[in-house]
Amino acid sequence: MIRLFACLSFAFFMLLAAPVRAQTAPDKVLDIKAFTTPAGIKVWLVEDHSIPVISLNFSFEGGLAHDPEGKPGVARLVSILLDEGAENMDSQAFQAKMTDNAISMGFTAGRDAFFGELRTITDNRALAFDLLRAALTAPRFDEDAIERMKNANAAQIKRDMGDPAWLSARTFNGVMFEGHPYALPGYGNLASMQKITKKDLINFTRAQFSRDVLQVALAGDITAAEATTLIDKTFGGLPAKGVTIEGRDITPQYPGKTILLPLDTPQTYIAIGAPGIPRADNDWHAAVVMNYILGGGSFDSWLMTEVREKRGLTYGIYSSLQSMKHAAISQISLSSSNEHAAEALSIIRAQLKRMAENGPTEQELKDAKAYLTGSLMLELTSTGDIAGVLNGLQRDDMDAEYINRRNAMLNAITLADVRRVAKRLLKTDQLTTVLVGKPDNVKADIMLDKPPGMAQPETK
């Protein structure tokens, strides 16, 4: 859980968000130093000594896959409890150390990895990294903290269950990945919150936190030699190996089917999924360009133009590509009034068919490449942004020079490339359509009575 403390000064916030001015060669986006520490930890570093701030992002391969059978939400609870006390510091003492020293620390449990981040000013780096070491190697998991966070998480689940947009996302994931760990709710459910124990939390950390599945990225006011020392002090005490999760690949379930979760709301929330493209595929960059033109970009995208601008059927509509370790999907998301949901679905299918059969124009291709290449620097405006992007590239198995080649690879995409990948991906008979609401004139193949995975506690 990310906490940015109220007592941090405005100046410190400006430091965290300050633009990076690291010197690079004219043809380079970033000068990345990639090295392995004596403890065997893979590190990418971008040095920037213009501001006294250090940002660290790291990930352990695994994540929600380490949740025990029948207890979704363990990874989530670990992520919000790690900064609730460690070693001889209880929750209040640990939080005070961070607050008093302008340190920000946070953790997130994802489908394929457990993520962490640390932000500190240079003068407090030794303390900041030591607090992170304590959180990862000696979390307290005090019973009062566990109970407090379980209650807070359960309250969030109850709020989510009343949110149509959340219900749409939960139903979509539960349907698309049915029978796979990806289908399970990351926050758990009300029943699992009652069953999770301190032992479950301890077992998760022992299985997850090991150096063989760890990747680290830093940016800011630190040298490679200094980073090596701090990284090994922080993570070197973790086991060399943890519990390996083999996993299995899954393709989107219920192709060609329409699934409805009835909900008494004036809007129908729509999520459409189909097989996507793996990040390592040679057509990845062509797919990125195609997706931007279709619905991943601005108000000029095909879907936004046809569904919103011309017909006023939605406030916003977006398409995306998601490449995970064991699945790749493409997704379209929107909401529309119940009476117009069927029309919106028809227009979307027509645009997918149009893209698959004809592809974009030369001008649309040119505009898409100009945006995608030009916007790269907007994603790298702070040390925190850079560390996050670098860790994402590490997890995608990219090399440290990829970011400096990316724009050239995008600029090399041709109309033929985009048309080829559009024909490959945009098959309307493969769409899985998930609806939450009461849409008029839509025939559902499957009716649900509750969102998948949201078991309720047993009543006595």
Secondary structure, DSSP 8 states (H G I E B T S, - for coil): -----TTS-HHHHHHHH--------TT-S---EEEE-TT--EEEEEE--SSSEEEEEEEEE-GGGGS-TT-TTHHHHHHHHTTS-BTTB-HHHHHHHHHHTT-EEEEEE-SSEEEEEEEEEGGGHHHHHHHHHHHHH-B---HHHHHHHHHHHHHHHHHHTT-HHHHHHHHHHHHHTTTSGGGS-TT--HHHHHH--HHHHHHHHHHH--GGGEEEEEEES--HHHHHHHHHHHHTTS-S------------SSTT-EEEEE---SEEEEEEEEE---TTSTTHHHHHHHHIIIIISSTTSHHIIIIIITT---S-EEEEEEE-SS-EEEEEEEEEEGGGHHHHHHHHHHHHHHHHHH---HHHHHHHHHHHHHGGGGG-SSHHHHHHHHHHHHHTT--TTHHHHHHHHHHT--HHHHHHHHHHH--GGG-EEEEEE--TT---SEE-SS-TT-------
